[in-house]
């Protein structure tokens, strides 16, 4: 029996009626275990490879590595992103969107007082979410995880760059649901089985190296944000296990991300499980399609039920991004009981 499953209902009872299995799993709670974070692979999706005027950012004179990695991110291109500019045409109160795409410094008079509704810069909006947006204090000092002294500018340690504090900084924009964007921070905040050490930064900013000693010791992280555009990173959002019974085989796909998946309207994630016999011939096939209307909740799992006892199962998963010409294969694995 072959079929395609689209989980359009979200409660446990409803999903059971839809013929799916929804259950919390240990694999879904081990958020940081086994993750291989590295600088994301570039994906050609029609946007510029890097921000054209990035060299004008003064911070790059000393922080070249951070500047170059930031310049190719959706943060740097947040304002010049063509889909964003196209979406503004004809939109009522379009200016209400500008605050997250070209925000002023997000820290208030007290360093930990973050803007609840970011305001847009009046100039240099082409820099998108800039260095100053996250790091500039109201008195002109630069905020960071340790406040290590430098002769070039004032520095100060801020909780916005360590642990849960980083979640609050990211939440100033990523709590909002508007247009194709879903406020995923709300999912993360409501995640009941959240393990110690889980944060926006821990998953989306790959660690590069350790520097400093004592109180100034810190982890230097890449400003090239990890996103589902990178197949290697997307694959790690899912824990996959195989369960075998006398007359059936079950592929369990657990959400290891700290929020629902997928998280952007228009994206689809397609999983295809093929049951194979001892001779390698196909016995059955099932397909699961996740969309933002039929998403996999944080900390939960879904099952593809194959009505045969398989010698092994070939699992493939593709990411359908509306900005790409064709789907991207992000997971290809052979599972055995």
PyMOL commands that set and color helices and strands:
alter all, ss='L'
color gray80, all
select helices_A, chain A and resi 12-17+26-29+54-56+58-61+64-70+82-88+94-101+125-127+131-135+159-161+164-174+184-189+200-204+214-216+231-235
alter helices_A, ss='H'
color red, helices_A
select strands_A, chain A and resi 2-6+142-144+155-157+207-211+218-221+238-244+249-255+268-276+282-290+301-306+312-320+328-336
alter strands_A, ss='S'
color yellow, strands_A
deselect
rebuild
show_as cartoon
